[in-house]
Amino acid sequence: MSDDRLRAERRLDLGLALAGDGDHAAAVEALQAACDLAPGWVEAHFALAENLEKLPGHAAQAEAAYRTCLSLEPADRMGARIRLTLLGAAPTPDRLPAAYVEALFDQEARRFDSKMKDKLDYRGPEAIAQAVHKILPDLAHPARVLDLGCGTGLIAPSLRLAAGRLDGLDLSSGMLVQAVATGLYDSVRQGDLLNDAWLIDEQPYDLIAAGDVLNYIGDLAPVFQSATAALSPGGFFVFTVEAGEDTQIELGEGHRYRHGDTRLRPWIAAALLDLVSLERRVLRQEKRQPVYGLICITRKPPLPVDMGLPVPHFDQKTV
Ligand SMILES: C[S@@+](CC[C@H](N)C(=O)[O-])C[C@H]1O[C@@H](n2cnc3c(N)ncnc32)[C@H](O)[C@@H]1O
């Protein structure tokens, strides 16, 4: 490591300590020095941007520092584009950057379950369990089930009850390590649900579930299209989203999208899925406030039942 980089690291540590003490002006000075010593170091520019944001009257400099992060690392592991959106300096993106979501959950993986259960009072597993209970009479047996964005496997117990086979797909390898440790999955794969295949060996699923996953995607149209393509006729797509207003794609302070009823319905209809039920209820707490979600059950129409009518036959020669 070069001397400049070593000195930059010391400045960064100092800047973070000063920021921790609430002295953002002094932190900016130390972090600016770190950036000058190591101009290609994205973490230093990001820390600088965050502290500039906290200094009154420095929004334009914060914006410039976030833009530097984006030019240094277009995959945007740090989530600079989200910060620009929340500053009002960039349009709301269709999705959060995959590299950002992956890094976030890799970091969270070990403490994810205790945080969700104890701190955030996460109710997704109960919501999915009730939805599965509701559709059970109409679900194929044994069902092939995909847990989309499975994370550590918190909703796997409710899916396993209905599943002959349960597969998991997730962006974060750290989360998947925890999912494997549950012993509840037949397979798990690392992949991006917006870009990678959902099916294994072209075999469709009877149930696809997504608990607290679609909050990381703004434009859900391609998700519903993929669900239709990956479901067997009569198969179900069950998911939760954070409830929001209906006017536009909404990105909340917690860096998650919110979705409203009247925006979801046309996406579902356009993918030729039937909306079986849509329920609003508290899905978790944040800063001790309830966070409302929508729990949706959608279904790919079953094949028409053979009514015993004769199937018309056309003789090749006479047609
Ligand atoms: C809040 S966790 C929820 C995990 C689990 N479904 C549950 O209910 O506990 C969100 C998970 O979705 C995954 N995820 C987010 N966006 C994704 C994407 N585009 N493709 C695959 N997984 C994604 C994350 O890596 C993370 O593990």
The ligand as an SDF file (V2000), in Angstrom:
LIG
                    3D

 27 29  0  0  0  0  0  0  0  0999 V2000
  -35.3420   -8.1140    3.4390 C   0  0  0  0  0  0  0  0  0  0  0  0
  -34.6440   -9.5590    2.7790 S   0  0  0  0  0  0  0  0  0  0  0  0
  -36.0230  -10.6880    2.8580 C   0  0  0  0  0  0  0  0  0  0  0  0
  -35.5720  -12.1320    2.8820 C   0  0  0  0  0  0  0  0  0  0  0  0
  -36.6840  -13.1530    3.0240 C   0  0  0  0  0  0  0  0  0  0  0  0
  -37.4920  -13.2390    1.8400 N   0  0  0  0  0  0  0  0  0  0  0  0
  -37.5340  -12.8730    4.2320 C   0  0  0  0  0  0  0  0  0  0  0  0
  -38.7330  -12.6610    4.0900 O   0  0  0  0  0  0  0  0  0  0  0  0
  -36.9600  -12.8590    5.3300 O   0  0  0  0  0  0  0  0  0  0  0  0
  -34.5450   -9.1880    1.0520 C   0  0  0  0  0  0  0  0  0  0  0  0
  -33.7600  -10.2270    0.2690 C   0  0  0  0  0  0  0  0  0  0  0  0
  -34.0070  -10.0230   -1.1070 O   0  0  0  0  0  0  0  0  0  0  0  0
  -32.8090  -10.1810   -1.8210 C   0  0  0  0  0  0  0  0  0  0  0  0
  -32.9280   -9.4400   -3.0760 N   0  0  0  0  0  0  0  0  0  0  0  0
  -33.1690   -8.1200   -3.2470 C   0  0  0  0  0  0  0  0  0  0  0  0
  -33.2090   -7.8050   -4.5480 N   0  0  0  0  0  0  0  0  0  0  0  0
  -32.9990   -8.9670   -5.2300 C   0  0  0  0  0  0  0  0  0  0  0  0
  -32.9050   -9.2960   -6.6030 C   0  0  0  0  0  0  0  0  0  0  0  0
  -33.0330   -8.3640   -7.5660 N   0  0  0  0  0  0  0  0  0  0  0  0
  -32.6680  -10.5840   -6.9520 N   0  0  0  0  0  0  0  0  0  0  0  0
  -32.5200  -11.5360   -5.9970 C   0  0  0  0  0  0  0  0  0  0  0  0
  -32.5880  -11.2760   -4.6740 N   0  0  0  0  0  0  0  0  0  0  0  0
  -32.8230  -10.0110   -4.2890 C   0  0  0  0  0  0  0  0  0  0  0  0
  -31.7370   -9.6320   -0.8870 C   0  0  0  0  0  0  0  0  0  0  0  0
  -30.4580  -10.0920   -1.2090 O   0  0  0  0  0  0  0  0  0  0  0  0
  -32.2470  -10.1110    0.4650 C   0  0  0  0  0  0  0  0  0  0  0  0
  -31.7180  -11.3520    0.8180 O   0  0  0  0  0  0  0  0  0  0  0  0
  1  2  1  0
  2  3  1  0
  2 10  1  0
  3  4  1  0
  4  5  1  0
  5  6  1  0
  5  7  1  0
  7  8  2  0
  7  9  1  0
 10 11  1  0
 11 12  1  0
 11 26  1  0
 12 13  1  0
 13 14  1  0
 13 24  1  0
 14 15  1  0
 14 23  1  0
 15 16  2  0
 16 17  1  0
 17 18  1  0
 17 23  2  0
 18 19  1  0
 18 20  2  0
 20 21  1  0
 21 22  2  0
 22 23  1  0
 24 25  1  0
 24 26  1  0
 26 27  1  0
M  CHG  2   2   1   9  -1
M  END
$$$$
